[in-house]
Amino acid sequence: MYLDTKVPLDFIPKWDGDDKRAMTYFNDLNELVRESGPESNLAWQLPRLAPMGFRGLLRIWWSNLSDGLKDQFRLDLFSFIRGLRLHYLTDRWGNDRRAEFQAMRFREVGHLRETPFEYMNRRIFLARILYDLTPEEMVAHVLTGAPGAWLFLLGEHVVRDTDDLLHRVREAGPSLTAAYQAGTGSDGDTLDDKVNAIVEKRLGPLLSSAVQRAP
């Protein structure tokens, strides 16, 4: 049996429910969708097929879920991932990932050669798993922690949603990289700290509200 996209079912990521491998599993799902191309409908097909890759107690847990809850999981890829986070993974897992999100920085250890587009994609991916936000709140949350000069280059005030944000980041990639490199000189960290402090002061109430609403 094959998917319409000609991806063999053997390629469906496997997972036994181990908390430590959850993000690896989610990334594998996301990469499979991305590699299928923009014209593919795999993001809607995969949630129906992904449980075939469940193993051990996770497979038993899935078989015990109600049909109604399974239908919610199957709406699209992120409904599937968020369903696993809300109904299977522990609160400790969520808290650890939120701390990881807050600490995430451009070209941090393990991502020293990433582009602005790659950075923003990995940040948006984790944010969509962790938080239930409006489009405007999601943009504000994702941009917190980015190099300070980026907020001005991207026109933060008029970014509609994360789709718009990714388009702007891709278009402005060279300028964003240059701004980051210019800000890593002797006083670059101090400048970024000041800019981020201003942003956090202005967005503080919004971000606090978003975290409190997050499941």
C-alpha positions as a Python dict, from the first residue, in 0.01 Angstrom:
ca = {
    (1, 'M'): (0, 0, 0),
    (2, 'Y'): (127, 348, -93),
    (3, 'L'): (30, 705, -19),
    (4, 'D'): (-90, 918, -308),
    (5, 'T'): (244, 1099, -289),
    (6, 'K'): (427, 771, -368),
    (7, 'V'): (585, 762, -23),
    (8, 'P'): (598, 396, 86),
    (9, 'L'): (440, 312, 418),
    (10, 'D'): (777, 183, 533),
    (11, 'F'): (877, 549, 550),
    (12, 'I'): (617, 628, 816),
    (13, 'P'): (815, 731, 1129),
    (14, 'K'): (812, 486, 1419),
    (15, 'W'): (764, 579, 1785),
    (16, 'D'): (716, 377, 2103),
    (17, 'G'): (593, 672, 2312),
    (18, 'D'): (925, 742, 2486),
    (19, 'D'): (916, 1107, 2603),
    (20, 'K'): (1283, 1155, 2519),
    (21, 'R'): (1220, 1072, 2153),
    (22, 'A'): (901, 1275, 2111),
    (23, 'M'): (1062, 1577, 1942),
    (24, 'T'): (1264, 1350, 1714),
    (25, 'Y'): (941, 1179, 1614),
    (26, 'F'): (760, 1509, 1555),
    (27, 'N'): (1052, 1637, 1349),
    (28, 'D'): (1050, 1318, 1142),
    (29, 'L'): (681, 1370, 1065),
    (30, 'N'): (740, 1732, 973),
    (31, 'E'): (1037, 1650, 751),
    (32, 'L'): (838, 1382, 568),
    (33, 'V'): (571, 1640, 486),
    (34, 'R'): (824, 1903, 381),
    (35, 'E'): (1011, 1662, 155),
    (36, 'S'): (686, 1564, -19),
    (37, 'G'): (671, 1911, -175),
    (38, 'P'): (431, 2208, -166),
    (39, 'E'): (177, 2043, -398),
    (40, 'S'): (141, 1735, -177),
    (41, 'N'): (-156, 1673, 53),
    (42, 'L'): (55, 1458, 284),
    (43, 'A'): (-3, 1697, 577),
    (44, 'W'): (-366, 1579, 574),
    (45, 'Q'): (-296, 1214, 485),
    (46, 'L'): (-20, 1151, 736),
    (47, 'P'): (-231, 1189, 1054),
    (48, 'R'): (-445, 897, 936),
    (49, 'L'): (-145, 679, 860),
    (50, 'A'): (101, 781, 1133),
    (51, 'P'): (-54, 558, 1404),
    (52, 'M'): (59, 260, 1194),
    (53, 'G'): (408, 354, 1315),
    (54, 'F'): (312, 340, 1683),
    (55, 'R'): (479, 67, 1886),
    (56, 'G'): (436, -94, 2229),
    (57, 'L'): (214, 72, 2489),
    (58, 'L'): (163, 373, 2263),
    (59, 'R'): (-11, 152, 2010),
    (60, 'I'): (-236, 6, 2283),
    (61, 'W'): (-313, 357, 2413),
    (62, 'W'): (-414, 468, 2063),
    (63, 'S'): (-644, 171, 2017),
    (64, 'N'): (-825, 265, 2340),
    (65, 'L'): (-903, 624, 2235),
    (66, 'S'): (-1256, 713, 2132),
    (67, 'D'): (-1333, 760, 1763),
    (68, 'G'): (-1428, 1121, 1833),
    (69, 'L'): (-1088, 1204, 1983),
    (70, 'K'): (-907, 1023, 1702),
    (71, 'D'): (-1100, 1234, 1450),
    (72, 'Q'): (-965, 1549, 1619),
    (73, 'F'): (-611, 1413, 1584),
    (74, 'R'): (-666, 1348, 1213),
    (75, 'L'): (-759, 1703, 1105),
    (76, 'D'): (-403, 1786, 994),
    (77, 'L'): (-43, 1726, 1097),
    (78, 'F'): (-32, 1983, 1375),
    (79, 'S'): (-366, 1866, 1516),
    (80, 'F'): (-209, 1520, 1534),
    (81, 'I'): (109, 1644, 1703),
    (82, 'R'): (-74, 1873, 1946),
    (83, 'G'): (-316, 1591, 2026),
    (84, 'L'): (-25, 1372, 2132),
    (85, 'R'): (116, 1655, 2340),
    (86, 'L'): (-213, 1724, 2518),
    (87, 'H'): (-340, 1370, 2566),
    (88, 'Y'): (-29, 1151, 2586),
    (89, 'L'): (284, 1343, 2684),
    (90, 'T'): (338, 1463, 3041),
    (91, 'D'): (326, 1816, 3184),
    (92, 'R'): (697, 1785, 3262),
    (93, 'W'): (767, 1726, 2893),
    (94, 'G'): (572, 2040, 2804),
    (95, 'N'): (751, 2248, 3068),
    (96, 'D'): (1092, 2131, 2946),
    (97, 'R'): (1005, 2219, 2586),
    (98, 'R'): (878, 2561, 2688),
    (99, 'A'): (1209, 2627, 2863),
    (100, 'E'): (1386, 2511, 2547),
    (101, 'F'): (1175, 2750, 2339),
    (102, 'Q'): (1251, 3046, 2566),
    (103, 'A'): (1625, 2973, 2551),
    (104, 'M'): (1637, 2922, 2173),
    (105, 'R'): (1870, 3163, 1992),
    (106, 'F'): (1986, 3215, 1634),
    (107, 'R'): (2303, 3018, 1556),
    (108, 'E'): (2324, 2866, 1902),
    (109, 'V'): (2535, 2557, 1968),
    (110, 'G'): (2422, 2282, 1734),
    (111, 'H'): (2293, 2532, 1475),
    (112, 'L'): (2602, 2746, 1413),
    (113, 'R'): (2554, 2767, 1036),
    (114, 'E'): (2178, 2802, 1016),
    (115, 'T'): (2010, 3068, 804),
    (116, 'P'): (1748, 3309, 941),
    (117, 'F'): (1486, 3109, 751),
    (118, 'E'): (1597, 2783, 915),
    (119, 'Y'): (1599, 2944, 1258),
    (120, 'M'): (1251, 3087, 1219),
    (121, 'N'): (1115, 2755, 1091),
    (122, 'R'): (1243, 2558, 1389),
    (123, 'R'): (1112, 2824, 1628),
    (124, 'I'): (767, 2834, 1468),
    (125, 'F'): (753, 2453, 1462),
    (126, 'L'): (809, 2428, 1837),
    (127, 'A'): (578, 2721, 1915),
    (128, 'R'): (291, 2563, 1722),
    (129, 'I'): (333, 2243, 1922),
    (130, 'L'): (341, 2421, 2258),
    (131, 'Y'): (104, 2718, 2238),
    (132, 'D'): (-255, 2786, 2139),
    (133, 'L'): (-231, 3149, 2020),
    (134, 'T'): (-392, 3393, 1782),
    (135, 'P'): (-189, 3469, 1466),
    (136, 'E'): (-71, 3802, 1610),
    (137, 'E'): (27, 3647, 1943),
    (138, 'M'): (216, 3368, 1765),
    (139, 'V'): (422, 3619, 1567),
    (140, 'A'): (505, 3816, 1883),
    (141, 'H'): (597, 3500, 2072),
    (142, 'V'): (817, 3364, 1794),
    (143, 'L'): (1004, 3694, 1752),
    (144, 'T'): (1089, 3717, 2122),
    (145, 'G'): (1453, 3619, 2151),
    (146, 'A'): (1540, 3689, 1787),
    (147, 'P'): (1828, 3932, 1722),
    (148, 'G'): (1697, 4277, 1811),
    (149, 'A'): (1762, 4440, 1473),
    (150, 'W'): (1541, 4180, 1303),
    (151, 'L'): (1226, 4326, 1455),
    (152, 'F'): (1276, 4648, 1262),
    (153, 'L'): (1393, 4484, 940),
    (154, 'L'): (1091, 4253, 932),
    (155, 'G'): (838, 4525, 1008),
    (156, 'E'): (719, 4347, 1321),
    (157, 'H'): (411, 4569, 1365),
    (158, 'V'): (256, 4469, 1031),
    (159, 'V'): (336, 4096, 1016),
    (160, 'R'): (-3, 3925, 987),
    (161, 'D'): (82, 3567, 1081),
    (162, 'T'): (363, 3310, 1069),
    (163, 'D'): (311, 3249, 696),
    (164, 'D'): (373, 3619, 634),
    (165, 'L'): (666, 3611, 877),
    (166, 'L'): (835, 3322, 697),
    (167, 'H'): (793, 3499, 363),
    (168, 'R'): (951, 3816, 501),
    (169, 'V'): (1238, 3621, 659),
    (170, 'R'): (1309, 3439, 333),
    (171, 'E'): (1306, 3766, 137),
    (172, 'A'): (1524, 3950, 389),
    (173, 'G'): (1759, 3660, 467),
    (174, 'P'): (2089, 3827, 364),
    (175, 'S'): (1999, 4151, 544),
    (176, 'L'): (1903, 3960, 860),
    (177, 'T'): (2231, 3769, 857),
    (178, 'A'): (2427, 4091, 805),
    (179, 'A'): (2242, 4258, 1093),
    (180, 'Y'): (2318, 3961, 1319),
    (181, 'Q'): (2687, 3967, 1225),
    (182, 'A'): (2705, 4342, 1283),
    (183, 'G'): (2554, 4292, 1627),
    (184, 'T'): (2805, 4031, 1743),
    (185, 'G'): (3095, 4274, 1780),
    (186, 'S'): (3231, 4404, 2106),
    (187, 'D'): (2908, 4577, 2205),
    (188, 'G'): (2665, 4369, 1999),
    (189, 'D'): (2533, 4167, 2288),
    (190, 'T'): (2464, 4480, 2489),
    (191, 'L'): (2271, 4634, 2200),
    (192, 'D'): (2062, 4321, 2155),
    (193, 'D'): (1996, 4303, 2528),
    (194, 'K'): (1866, 4659, 2524),
    (195, 'V'): (1643, 4603, 2223),
    (196, 'N'): (1504, 4277, 2359),
    (197, 'A'): (1439, 4444, 2695),
    (198, 'I'): (1228, 4708, 2520),
    (199, 'V'): (1038, 4442, 2325),
    (200, 'E'): (978, 4229, 2635),
    (201, 'K'): (851, 4531, 2827),
    (202, 'R'): (606, 4616, 2549),
    (203, 'L'): (496, 4256, 2484),
    (204, 'G'): (525, 4129, 2840),
    (205, 'P'): (152, 4126, 2927),
    (206, 'L'): (69, 3961, 2594),
    (207, 'L'): (329, 3687, 2632),
    (208, 'S'): (239, 3621, 2995),
    (209, 'S'): (-123, 3577, 2894),
    (210, 'A'): (-23, 3341, 2615),
    (211, 'V'): (183, 3120, 2845),
    (212, 'Q'): (-96, 3106, 3102),
    (213, 'R'): (-343, 2993, 2836),
    (214, 'A'): (-109, 2728, 2699),
    (215, 'P'): (-225, 2379, 2802),
}
